Amino acid sequence: MNYEQALSWVHGLPRLADHVGVENTKRLLAKLGNPEKDLKFVHIAGTNGKGSTTTMLSSVLREAGYRVGTSISPYVIDFRERFQLNGEMIEEEKLAQILTEVRAAAEALYADGWNSVVEFDVVTSAALLWFAREGCDIVCLEVGIGGRLDSTNAVQNTLVSCITAIGKDHTEMLGDTYTKIAGEKCGILKNKCAAVCYPVQQQEAMDEITLRAKAAQCPLIVPDLQDLYIYKSGAFENRINYGGYDLVVPFPGKHQAHNAMVVVEAALALCRRGFDISDDAIINGIAKAHFPARIEVLSRDPFIILDGAHNPDGARALADTLRTAHQLNMTAVIGILNGKNPEEMLEILSPCFTHVYTVRPDNPRALSAQQLAQMAKKHFAEVTPCESVAQALQFAAEDAPRGFVVCGSLYLASEARAILTKSEPAT
């Protein structure tokens, strides 16, 4: 297959499996010769912040001189974001070759009578095969959804597991309480690996994480908030000191300061397992990290902020960041998927925006611009539904000389970023 054919095949696969769990990926990896057995992992699960944490830790390890594989989910700009080596995406031709091999393995499974392979099983297996072929020293692996039953949980050689902020998302799959959701996320804890936990959790989630870590004989590391000092800095800048590390965190918001604390502790946990990571590698690696659509400042004059916040906790983090930066009463372009508690998200964002342009993100589960506008009218002074993302961005730019915010969905962030930066949209 060429690259376009490979993408078409992957995206044409089912999203949900007949057999729920990691068995699909395990069988697929077995057909590929179990490449994951040659790799070591930092495995990252959580509701919010796992992508930022994965990206910062990968950058730290790269700065320390290691050959680092990184797999994130979901991607924002380009499908190849899921396959990164030392911060560079896989070449299209190489990915097509890898996916051709994975397709042959999947078809061998079909011939065996096992036809439950889904898109994320293929993506995970392809990434692990490539990382093994490239001789990665360590892989930073972000969970897709949950943890216990996620395709990425087919790996075994986990040195450190990170549990980022736990919130109520994907409740139809993970459960409707913090305890149940935390339990699913903690499914990635492997026996005696180090477990690093985000320092601000709901108590029910923290209790469950503590129990699960003890059961798996994992030393539990929770960064101490008393060791955190946040410097006064400019709008959307994030300078902190944590445990003596003076850090420039490249993503705005107190939640990102907390994610950086997790990264520091994960790096130190790896040091205790034989990795050589200097203080300078931690400081410089965090500063050099880049991740699109995480309260990303595309322009400062006027301010144009792009955020993939797609659930109430993400909306809360955005609202807190805007408040801290003294950027309220702004204009926003908002699009939200159904099932993401849109009413709660809008209520959380209500103090931040006066005029909101509603759009439908490019996803079949997205609320229409009109549906979202009806909800938004309860929370914002002025609401305008738009026919397209491009139209909404144009209206927002004309209406808001101070700038505007785009938020509510990673699908919206992908489409809007392509327009605002004149790059290709995600495929």
N, C-alpha and C positions, 0 to 999 in steps of 0.2 A: 504494500500500500504506500502511496505517497502521503504527504502530511494531511492534505485535505480529505483524502479517503479515510485515513486513520481517525481524524477528528469526527468525521461523519459516522464511522462505526461506533466509536466510544459514546457519542451523544445519542446514538440510536438505541443503546442498551437500556433495559429497565432501570428505574431509580430505586425500586424496592424489591427485596428478595422474597421468594417463596419460602426459603429456609432462613429465618432471621438468625444472625450471629456471624462469627468469624470463620465458620467452616468453609464457606465459599472461597475466601481468600487463602486459607490454609491449603485447600485442595489445588487452587490455582498455582500457588507458590511451589507446591510439591511437584507439579508438572514442569515447573521452570527450574527445578533443581535446588529449591530452598535457598535462594540467594540471601535471604534475611539472616541466615545463620552465620554469615561472614561479617555481619555488621554489629555495631554498638549504637545504642539509642539514648536520647533524651526524649521522653514521650510527654506531650503537653495536652491536657484536657481542661475543659472549663466552659462556662457559658459565654463570658466576655473576656477579652484580653489575651486569648491564647495565641492569636496571630501575631500580635505585637511582641509578646514574650518570646515566641519562636524566632521571630526576626532579629530581636536584640541579642538573644543568646547565640544564634548562628553567627552574627557579626562579631561577637566576643571571641568565639572559638576560631573564627577565620583570622582575627587579629593575633591570636596566639600561635598561628602558624599551622593549624590543622586543616586537613582536607575535609570540608564540611558539606554534607548533603542536607538539603532543606526541602520539606514538603509541607505546603500550607493549604488550607481549605476554609472557605472557597477562594478562588482566584478573583481578582478584580479587573485587571486589564487584559491579561493574556492567559490562556489555558496552561501555557508552559510555566507559569508561576508555581505550579505544583511540583515542578522538577527543577531544582536549583542546585548548582555545585559552586561553592565558594562565591555565592551571590550572583552568579550568572545563570540565566535560564538555559535549558537544554536546546541544542540546535534542532530546527524543525525536521531535518533529514534524519538525525539520530533518533528523535522521538518516534518518527514514523517507523523506523527499523525496530525499535523496542516494542512498539504497540503491535507490529506485525507478528513478532514472536509471542506476545501475550495472547493475541487472537488465536494463534495455532494451539496454544495451551488450553484456551477456553473451549475451542472446538473439540479438542481431545476429551475434555470433560463431558461435553455434550454427547460424544460417542459412547462414553461410559454410562450415560443415562442421568448425568447430573447437569441440569439445565437452569440452575438458579443464580448464575453469575450476573451481577449488576454493575453499573457504571463505576461505582467507587471501588469495588473489588479490583477491577481492571486498572484503574488509576493508581491505587496503592501498590499493586503487584508490579506495575511498570516502573514506578519510582524506585522500589526496592531492588529490582533487577538492575536498573541503571546505576544506582548508588554502589551496588556490589561490584559491578563491572568497572566502575571508576575508582575503586579502592578507597572509599571514604573512611576516614579515621573515626568519624562520629556522624550520626544523622539526627537532626532535630526534626521530629515527626509530630505534626499537629493532627489531633483527632478530628474527624469529620463531625459526627454527632454522638453525644454520649461518651462512651468509652468502653464499657464492658463488651458490648456487642458490635463495636465499630470495626471496620475492616482493618484499621491500623493495629488493632489489638492482636493480630496474628504474630507480631514480633515477640521475641523472648528476651533478647540480650539488652534489657533496659537497665541502665546505670542510675538514671535519675528520672523520676516522674514529677511533673509540675501540675498542680491543680490551681487554675486561675479562678477568678471570681465566679461564684455559683449564683445563677439567677433562674427564674422560671421561664424557660423557653423549651420548645419541642415537648411540651408536657404530655401530648398524646402518645409519645414514644417513651419518655423517660420517667413519667410520673408527675403528680401535681403538688408534691411537697418538696421542700428543700432537702429533707432527709433522703427521699427516694432519688432525687436528681443527683445529689452528692454521691450516693451509693453507686449509681451508674457511672459517674465520672471516675470514681475510685477503682473501677474495674481494671484500669490500666496499671495499678500498683502490682509490680512483680515482687516475688519473695526477696526480701532484704535489700531491695533498691532504696535509694534515698528518695524521700517524698518532700517536696517543697510546696508549701501552700501559700496562696495569696493572703495577705495579712488582715483583710477586712471581709469577713464572711458572716452571713446570718448564723446565729448560734446553733440552730438545728443542723445546718450544713457542717459547721465546724465540729460538732459532736460526732457526726457520722464519719467525717474524714479522720478524726482521731481514732475512732474504733476500727476503721478499715485499715489504717496504717499499722496499728498494733497487731491486728490479725495477720497481716502480711509480713510482720517483723521488719517493717520499714521504719528507719529513724525519721521522725517527722520534724521538719524544719519550718518554723513560721517566723518570717522576718519581724523584728521588734519595732513597732511604730515609734517607740521612744528614741530609737537610734536614727530617726529620719528628721532632717531639717530641710524645709523648702525655702529657698532664697526668694526675695522679692525680685521680680524680673519683668520684662516687657510683655505686652499682650501676646499670648500664645507661645511664650517661651517657658521652658521648664528646667530650672537648675536646682539641683538638690545635693545634699550631703547625706549619705547613708553609711553608717558604720565607719566613717573616715574616708569614704570614697566620694570625692567631688565629681558629680556627674552632670553632664549636659544631656538631658533626655530629649530626643528629637521629636517626641510626640507630646502635644499639650495635655494638660489635665492632671489632677491629683491621682486619678486612677492609673495613669501611666507612670507616675512616680512609684506607685505601689507595684506595678508590673516590673519596673526596673529593680526594685528590691528583690523580687523573686529571681530575676536574672542573676543578680550578684550572688545570691545564695545557691543557685543551681551551679554557677561556675565554681564556687568554693567547694561544693559537694563533689564535683568532678575532680577537683584538685585532690581531694581525699581519696579518690579512686585512681590516682596515678597520672592524671593529666597535669601538664605544666602550663598554667594560665597565670600570667603576671598581673599585678595591679594595673599596669599601663594598658594591658590587653582588655581588661574589664572596662576601664574608663574610656579608652579610645573606641572600643568595639560598640559600646552603647551609643556613643556620640555619632558614629558613622552609620548607624542603622537607618534604613529607609523602608517605609511601608505605606502604600497609597491608601487614601480614603479613611484614615484614622485621625479625625479632626485635622485634616491636611490643609495647610495654608497655601492655596494656589497663587494668591496675590495679597499684598499688604496695602496697596493703594490703588483702588479700593480693596477692602478685605473681601476675599472670596474663600469661603471655608467649605470643604467637602468632607462629609462624614458618613460612613456606612452604618451608623447606629440603627439597628433593626429590631430592637426590643426595648421594653421600658428601662432596663438598667443602662443600656447604651444611650437612650435619650436623656437619662438622668446625668450621666457623665458629661454629655454634650452641654446640657443646661448649666451644670456646675462650672464647666470650663468657660462658657460664654460670660457667666456672671463674674467669675474671677478676673476675666480679661476686660470687664466693664464694656462689653459689647452686647447690650440688650436693645430692645425695640428695633430689631433688624428686620429685614425681609428674608423669606425662606422659600425654597422650592422643596416640597415634601411629597414623597411617594412611599406607600407602606403596603406590605403584603397582608392579605387576610390571615387571621390566626395569630398575628403578632401583637395582640392587645392594642390596636390602633387608638382606641379612646383614651387609654392610660398614657400612651406615648404623647398624644396631643395635649393632654392636660399637663404633663410634665414640662412640655416645651412652651406652654402658653405664656409664661412671663418673658420669653425670649424674643418673640416675633409679633409685629403688628400687622404686617401684610404677608399672607401665605398664598403661594401658587401651588395648586395640587396637580399631580400628574399620575399617570399609571406607569409604573416600572415595567420593563420588558420581561414579564413573568406571568404565566397563566394564573397564578394565585394572587396576583396583585389586585388591590381595590381599584376601581375605576376612579378617574379624576373627580367625577360627579359624586360618587359615593363618599370619597374622602372629604370632599368639600362640604357635604352635608354634616359630617361629623365635626369638621374643623370650625364651622360657623359658631359652634358653642364656645369656642376657646379663643378665637382671634378676631380682632376688630374688622379686618378686611380679608376676604377669601376669594380667590379667582381660580376656577378650574381651567386647565389648559388642555389643548388637543395633543400636545407632544412635549417631550422634555426640551427639545430645541426651542419651542415657542416660549415655554416657561422661563428658560434661561435668558432669552432675549427680553422678555417683559421685566424680569427681575433686574437685569442690568440697566434698563432704561429707568426703572422706577426707584432704584436704590443707589444713589451716588456714593453712599458710605460703604456699600458692598452688600453681600447676601450669603446665605448658608444653604447648602444642598444637603438633605439628610433624609433618613427614614428607611433606607434599604441599600444593601450592597449592589443590587441590580441597578438601582437608580444611580448610585455612585459611579459604577462602571460606565454607563451610558453618558452621564453628565461629564465625567472626566475626559472622555474621548472628545467631546464637543469643545470643552473649555481649553484643552491643551492641543487640540487639532491632531490627536493621535487616533489610532485605529481602536474601535470598540472591542470589548471582550468577545471571544468566539469560543 
